[in-house]
């Protein structure tokens, strides 16, 4: 990891939320435009119907109206889905996205 990429702000600027969620959410419909969009099936509970999980393709925020899981950015998404600490989530994103 390059020293210049170790801050949260840099991670966020290098990984657009729209690209991130398209890669992470297999059931997400093709995104059109930004803002809050249907994220497909919620990865935080045993979701069988789309429609309750929303992602913000500009900020990376996410919210499930069924199980109540929410967060403000893609780091929070990785932390909660994979049970990682903040530094672990940063490292995972850095490795997976080749930063
Ligand atoms: Zn949910």
Backbone and ligand atoms as CSV (ligand in chain L), in Angstrom:
chain,resi,resn,atom,element,x,y,z
A,1,UNK,N,N,0.852,-1.200,0.000
A,1,UNK,CA,C,0.000,0.000,0.000
A,1,UNK,C,C,0.885,1.246,0.000
A,2,UNK,N,N,0.617,2.124,-0.917
A,2,UNK,CA,C,1.364,3.378,-0.940
A,2,UNK,C,C,0.920,4.272,0.197
A,3,UNK,N,N,1.880,4.989,0.776
A,3,UNK,CA,C,1.564,5.850,1.914
A,3,UNK,C,C,0.485,6.874,1.555
A,4,UNK,N,N,0.508,7.310,0.318
A,4,UNK,CA,C,-0.429,8.362,-0.075
A,4,UNK,C,C,-1.866,7.852,-0.138
A,5,UNK,N,N,-2.039,6.546,-0.116
A,5,UNK,CA,C,-3.391,6.005,-0.247
A,5,UNK,C,C,-3.964,5.529,1.079
A,6,UNK,N,N,-3.262,5.799,2.166
A,6,UNK,CA,C,-3.676,5.205,3.426
A,6,UNK,C,C,-4.807,5.943,4.129
A,7,UNK,N,N,-5.247,7.050,3.600
A,7,UNK,CA,C,-6.324,7.757,4.272
A,7,UNK,C,C,-7.676,7.354,3.700
A,8,UNK,N,N,-8.665,7.473,4.529
A,8,UNK,CA,C,-10.030,7.132,4.129
A,8,UNK,C,C,-10.460,7.951,2.920
A,9,UNK,N,N,-10.095,9.208,2.918
A,9,UNK,CA,C,-10.507,10.077,1.826
A,9,UNK,C,C,-9.943,9.597,0.502
A,10,UNK,N,N,-8.693,9.116,0.529
A,10,UNK,CA,C,-8.096,8.621,-0.708
A,10,UNK,C,C,-8.758,7.339,-1.177
A,11,UNK,N,N,-9.019,6.442,-0.232
A,11,UNK,CA,C,-9.710,5.201,-0.592
A,11,UNK,C,C,-11.031,5.536,-1.273
A,12,UNK,N,N,-11.765,6.440,-0.684
A,12,UNK,CA,C,-13.068,6.800,-1.235
A,12,UNK,C,C,-12.939,7.426,-2.622
A,13,UNK,N,N,-11.904,8.234,-2.810
A,13,UNK,CA,C,-11.794,8.897,-4.105
A,13,UNK,C,C,-11.325,7.935,-5.187
A,14,UNK,N,N,-10.658,6.839,-4.787
A,14,UNK,CA,C,-10.181,5.878,-5.778
A,14,UNK,C,C,-11.214,4.799,-6.101
A,15,UNK,N,N,-12.180,4.609,-5.235
A,15,UNK,CA,C,-13.195,3.587,-5.483
A,15,UNK,C,C,-14.565,4.258,-5.558
A,16,UNK,N,N,-15.062,4.512,-6.740
A,16,UNK,CA,C,-16.394,5.126,-6.849
A,16,UNK,C,C,-17.455,4.178,-6.284
A,17,UNK,N,N,-18.366,4.674,-5.440
A,17,UNK,CA,C,-19.396,3.809,-4.866
A,17,UNK,C,C,-20.189,3.040,-5.913
A,18,UNK,N,N,-20.426,3.659,-7.081
A,18,UNK,CA,C,-21.204,2.963,-8.111
A,18,UNK,C,C,-20.452,1.719,-8.594
A,19,UNK,N,N,-19.143,1.827,-8.764
A,19,UNK,CA,C,-18.329,0.680,-9.179
A,19,UNK,C,C,-18.271,-0.359,-8.070
A,20,UNK,N,N,-18.101,0.129,-6.838
A,20,UNK,CA,C,-17.985,-0.757,-5.689
A,20,UNK,C,C,-19.244,-1.620,-5.534
A,21,UNK,N,N,-20.397,-0.979,-5.541
A,21,UNK,CA,C,-21.626,-1.745,-5.316
A,21,UNK,C,C,-21.981,-2.635,-6.497
A,22,UNK,N,N,-21.591,-2.212,-7.699
A,22,UNK,CA,C,-21.842,-3.076,-8.848
A,22,UNK,C,C,-21.029,-4.350,-8.720
A,23,UNK,N,N,-19.823,-4.251,-8.139
A,23,UNK,CA,C,-18.973,-5.426,-7.964
A,23,UNK,C,C,-19.422,-6.284,-6.784
A,24,UNK,N,N,-19.918,-5.644,-5.721
A,24,UNK,CA,C,-20.228,-6.370,-4.483
A,24,UNK,C,C,-21.645,-6.936,-4.446
A,25,UNK,N,N,-22.571,-6.289,-5.123
A,25,UNK,CA,C,-23.981,-6.678,-5.035
A,25,UNK,C,C,-24.422,-7.312,-6.343
A,26,UNK,N,N,-24.404,-8.649,-6.364
A,26,UNK,CA,C,-24.709,-9.366,-7.594
A,26,UNK,C,C,-26.134,-9.112,-8.063
A,27,UNK,N,N,-27.031,-8.855,-7.127
A,27,UNK,CA,C,-28.451,-8.724,-7.482
A,27,UNK,C,C,-28.866,-7.282,-7.738
A,28,UNK,N,N,-27.894,-6.388,-7.712
A,28,UNK,CA,C,-28.258,-4.988,-7.910
A,28,UNK,C,C,-28.584,-4.729,-9.375
A,29,UNK,N,N,-29.711,-4.068,-9.646
A,29,UNK,CA,C,-30.020,-3.717,-11.036
A,29,UNK,C,C,-28.965,-2.744,-11.570
A,30,UNK,N,N,-28.753,-2.736,-12.881
A,30,UNK,CA,C,-27.774,-1.796,-13.448
A,30,UNK,C,C,-28.105,-0.367,-13.024
A,31,UNK,N,N,-27.130,0.315,-12.390
A,31,UNK,CA,C,-27.420,1.646,-11.875
A,31,UNK,C,C,-27.570,2.673,-12.991
A,32,UNK,N,N,-28.577,3.486,-12.873
A,32,UNK,CA,C,-28.756,4.617,-13.774
A,32,UNK,C,C,-28.790,5.877,-12.925
A,33,UNK,N,N,-27.834,6.751,-13.169
A,33,UNK,CA,C,-27.786,7.983,-12.398
A,33,UNK,C,C,-27.211,7.742,-11.021
A,34,UNK,N,N,-27.160,8.782,-10.209
A,34,UNK,CA,C,-26.576,8.655,-8.881
A,34,UNK,C,C,-27.641,8.687,-7.814
A,35,UNK,N,N,-27.231,9.041,-6.606
A,35,UNK,CA,C,-28.164,9.124,-5.491
A,35,UNK,C,C,-28.590,7.755,-5.003
A,36,UNK,N,N,-29.687,7.687,-4.279
A,36,UNK,CA,C,-30.164,6.427,-3.704
A,36,UNK,C,C,-30.779,5.556,-4.771
A,37,UNK,N,N,-30.340,4.270,-4.786
A,37,UNK,CA,C,-30.804,3.317,-5.782
A,37,UNK,C,C,-31.134,1.993,-5.109
A,38,UNK,N,N,-31.906,1.193,-5.837
A,38,UNK,CA,C,-32.198,-0.167,-5.396
A,38,UNK,C,C,-30.906,-0.977,-5.392
A,39,UNK,N,N,-30.541,-1.523,-4.230
A,39,UNK,CA,C,-29.308,-2.300,-4.138
A,39,UNK,C,C,-29.515,-3.789,-4.355
A,40,UNK,N,N,-30.713,-4.182,-4.708
A,40,UNK,CA,C,-30.984,-5.607,-4.905
A,40,UNK,C,C,-31.203,-6.294,-3.568
A,41,UNK,N,N,-30.683,-7.498,-3.418
A,41,UNK,CA,C,-30.868,-8.248,-2.178
A,41,UNK,C,C,-29.934,-7.731,-1.095
A,42,UNK,N,N,-30.452,-7.599,0.130
A,42,UNK,CA,C,-29.665,-7.116,1.261
A,42,UNK,C,C,-28.658,-8.180,1.701
A,43,UNK,N,N,-27.377,-7.829,1.798
A,43,UNK,CA,C,-26.367,-8.802,2.229
A,43,UNK,C,C,-26.311,-8.972,3.743
A,44,UNK,N,N,-27.135,-8.236,4.486
A,44,UNK,CA,C,-27.053,-8.262,5.953
A,44,UNK,C,C,-28.144,-9.101,6.605
A,45,UNK,N,N,-29.099,-9.546,5.842
A,45,UNK,CA,C,-30.066,-10.514,6.385
A,45,UNK,C,C,-30.450,-11.462,5.247
A,46,UNK,N,N,-31.190,-12.493,5.583
A,46,UNK,CA,C,-31.561,-13.489,4.583
A,46,UNK,C,C,-32.667,-12.931,3.700
A,47,UNK,N,N,-32.272,-12.111,2.769
A,47,UNK,CA,C,-33.218,-11.372,1.943
A,47,UNK,C,C,-33.666,-12.210,0.750
A,48,UNK,N,N,-34.970,-12.281,0.539
A,48,UNK,CA,C,-35.484,-13.053,-0.593
A,48,UNK,C,C,-36.181,-12.177,-1.617
A,49,UNK,N,N,-36.421,-10.927,-1.239
A,49,UNK,CA,C,-37.115,-10.026,-2.156
A,49,UNK,C,C,-36.350,-8.714,-2.252
A,50,UNK,N,N,-36.133,-8.257,-3.471
A,50,UNK,CA,C,-35.476,-6.970,-3.630
A,50,UNK,C,C,-36.448,-5.854,-3.261
A,51,UNK,N,N,-35.890,-4.684,-2.999
A,51,UNK,CA,C,-36.742,-3.528,-2.738
A,51,UNK,C,C,-36.506,-2.864,-1.406
A,52,UNK,N,N,-35.936,-3.591,-0.432
A,52,UNK,CA,C,-35.735,-2.975,0.882
A,52,UNK,C,C,-34.308,-2.487,1.083
A,53,UNK,N,N,-33.382,-2.952,0.263
A,53,UNK,CA,C,-31.983,-2.541,0.440
A,53,UNK,C,C,-31.640,-1.443,-0.557
A,54,UNK,N,N,-31.199,-0.306,-0.022
A,54,UNK,CA,C,-30.895,0.850,-0.860
A,54,UNK,C,C,-29.434,1.255,-0.686
A,55,UNK,N,N,-28.826,1.679,-1.763
A,55,UNK,CA,C,-27.454,2.185,-1.678
A,55,UNK,C,C,-27.406,3.561,-2.334
A,56,UNK,N,N,-26.538,4.406,-1.801
A,56,UNK,CA,C,-26.333,5.727,-2.386
A,56,UNK,C,C,-25.074,5.688,-3.234
A,57,UNK,N,N,-25.240,5.830,-4.538
A,57,UNK,CA,C,-24.122,5.653,-5.466
A,57,UNK,C,C,-23.205,6.861,-5.513
A,58,UNK,N,N,-23.543,7.904,-4.804
A,58,UNK,CA,C,-22.652,9.068,-4.746
A,58,UNK,C,C,-21.810,9.057,-3.469
A,59,UNK,N,N,-22.440,8.731,-2.341
A,59,UNK,CA,C,-21.727,8.784,-1.062
A,59,UNK,C,C,-21.250,7.408,-0.593
A,60,UNK,N,N,-21.846,6.340,-1.113
A,60,UNK,CA,C,-21.525,5.010,-0.645
A,60,UNK,C,C,-22.351,4.567,0.554
A,61,UNK,N,N,-23.243,5.438,1.029
A,61,UNK,CA,C,-24.107,5.081,2.155
A,61,UNK,C,C,-25.046,3.946,1.759
A,62,UNK,N,N,-25.495,3.186,2.761
A,62,UNK,CA,C,-26.417,2.086,2.490
A,62,UNK,C,C,-27.421,1.977,3.625
A,63,UNK,N,N,-28.582,1.425,3.323
A,63,UNK,CA,C,-29.611,1.272,4.348
A,63,UNK,C,C,-30.576,0.180,3.931
A,64,UNK,N,N,-30.876,-0.703,4.891
A,64,UNK,CA,C,-31.883,-1.733,4.648
A,64,UNK,C,C,-33.125,-1.402,5.454
A,65,UNK,N,N,-34.255,-1.283,4.783
A,65,UNK,CA,C,-35.502,-0.943,5.455
A,65,UNK,C,C,-36.168,-2.180,6.058
A,66,UNK,N,N,-35.572,-3.336,5.828
A,66,UNK,CA,C,-36.120,-4.564,6.388
A,66,UNK,C,C,-35.417,-4.937,7.703
A,67,UNK,N,N,-34.079,-5.008,7.690
A,67,UNK,CA,C,-33.362,-5.410,8.911
A,67,UNK,C,C,-32.767,-4.216,9.655
A,68,UNK,N,N,-32.752,-3.041,9.026
A,68,UNK,CA,C,-32.302,-1.836,9.717
A,68,UNK,C,C,-30.819,-1.564,9.662
A,69,UNK,N,N,-30.049,-2.437,9.006
A,69,UNK,CA,C,-28.608,-2.195,8.889
A,69,UNK,C,C,-28.360,-0.968,8.030
A,70,UNK,N,N,-27.449,-0.114,8.505
A,70,UNK,CA,C,-27.128,1.058,7.702
A,70,UNK,C,C,-25.723,1.533,8.005
A,71,UNK,N,N,-25.187,2.340,7.090
A,71,UNK,CA,C,-23.856,2.898,7.268
A,71,UNK,C,C,-23.645,4.031,6.291
A,72,UNK,N,N,-22.561,4.771,6.515
A,72,UNK,CA,C,-22.369,6.002,5.764
A,72,UNK,C,C,-21.445,5.928,4.573
A,73,UNK,N,N,-20.722,4.801,4.423
A,73,UNK,CA,C,-19.801,4.721,3.281
A,73,UNK,C,C,-19.421,3.268,3.014
A,74,UNK,N,N,-18.570,3.078,1.996
A,74,UNK,CA,C,-18.240,1.710,1.597
A,74,UNK,C,C,-17.348,1.017,2.622
A,75,UNK,N,N,-16.599,1.784,3.396
A,75,UNK,CA,C,-15.792,1.177,4.459
A,75,UNK,C,C,-16.722,0.551,5.506
A,76,UNK,N,N,-17.756,1.298,5.865
A,76,UNK,CA,C,-18.727,0.784,6.839
A,76,UNK,C,C,-19.424,-0.467,6.304
A,77,UNK,N,N,-19.673,-0.502,5.007
A,77,UNK,CA,C,-20.297,-1.673,4.375
A,77,UNK,C,C,-19.421,-2.901,4.561
A,78,UNK,N,N,-18.135,-2.777,4.209
A,78,UNK,CA,C,-17.200,-3.900,4.333
A,78,UNK,C,C,-17.054,-4.317,5.800
A,79,UNK,N,N,-16.951,-3.324,6.696
A,79,UNK,CA,C,-16.799,-3.629,8.122
A,79,UNK,C,C,-17.955,-4.477,8.630
A,80,UNK,N,N,-19.168,-4.052,8.312
A,80,UNK,CA,C,-20.337,-4.738,8.860
A,80,UNK,C,C,-20.590,-6.073,8.177
A,81,UNK,N,N,-20.399,-6.126,6.850
A,81,UNK,CA,C,-20.684,-7.371,6.157
A,81,UNK,C,C,-19.672,-8.453,6.505
A,82,UNK,N,N,-18.379,-8.054,6.619
A,82,UNK,CA,C,-17.330,-9.039,6.840
A,82,UNK,C,C,-16.859,-9.108,8.284
A,83,UNK,N,N,-17.434,-8.287,9.172
A,83,UNK,CA,C,-17.045,-8.299,10.574
A,83,UNK,C,C,-15.616,-7.844,10.793
A,84,UNK,N,N,-15.203,-6.804,10.092
A,84,UNK,CA,C,-13.829,-6.339,10.167
A,84,UNK,C,C,-13.733,-5.038,10.955
A,85,UNK,N,N,-12.539,-4.807,11.514
A,85,UNK,CA,C,-12.248,-3.517,12.121
A,85,UNK,C,C,-12.026,-2.500,11.004
A,86,UNK,N,N,-11.978,-1.243,11.378
A,86,UNK,CA,C,-11.765,-0.202,10.377
A,86,UNK,C,C,-10.450,-0.393,9.605
A,87,UNK,N,N,-9.320,-0.605,10.281
A,87,UNK,CA,C,-8.065,-0.819,9.518
A,87,UNK,C,C,-8.111,-2.063,8.646
A,88,UNK,N,N,-8.762,-3.119,9.127
A,88,UNK,CA,C,-8.871,-4.345,8.328
A,88,UNK,C,C,-9.694,-4.100,7.066
A,89,UNK,N,N,-10.757,-3.342,7.211
A,89,UNK,CA,C,-11.599,-3.030,6.055
A,89,UNK,C,C,-10.842,-2.177,5.044
A,90,UNK,N,N,-10.053,-1.234,5.554
A,90,UNK,CA,C,-9.249,-0.401,4.663
A,90,UNK,C,C,-8.254,-1.263,3.885
A,91,UNK,N,N,-7.632,-2.192,4.597
A,91,UNK,CA,C,-6.634,-3.044,3.958
A,91,UNK,C,C,-7.277,-3.939,2.899
A,92,UNK,N,N,-8.438,-4.475,3.232
A,92,UNK,CA,C,-9.132,-5.347,2.295
A,92,UNK,C,C,-9.480,-4.599,1.009
A,93,UNK,N,N,-10.025,-3.406,1.161
A,93,UNK,CA,C,-10.370,-2.611,-0.024
A,93,UNK,C,C,-9.121,-2.269,-0.832
A,94,UNK,N,N,-8.076,-1.916,-0.137
A,94,UNK,CA,C,-6.828,-1.552,-0.817
A,94,UNK,C,C,-6.303,-2.729,-1.634
A,95,UNK,N,N,-6.342,-3.915,-1.036
A,95,UNK,CA,C,-5.846,-5.103,-1.740
A,95,UNK,C,C,-6.763,-5.498,-2.893
A,96,UNK,N,N,-8.058,-5.534,-2.626
A,96,UNK,CA,C,-8.991,-6.030,-3.637
A,96,UNK,C,C,-9.104,-5.099,-4.834
A,97,UNK,N,N,-8.886,-3.821,-4.603
A,97,UNK,CA,C,-9.028,-2.874,-5.703
A,97,UNK,C,C,-7.678,-2.451,-6.264
A,98,UNK,N,N,-6.619,-3.120,-5.812
A,98,UNK,CA,C,-5.312,-2.859,-6.394
A,98,UNK,C,C,-4.802,-1.452,-6.211
A,99,UNK,N,N,-5.082,-0.872,-5.055
A,99,UNK,CA,C,-4.636,0.506,-4.822
A,99,UNK,C,C,-3.191,0.537,-4.321
L,1,ZN,ZN,ZN,-31.364,-6.233,5.475
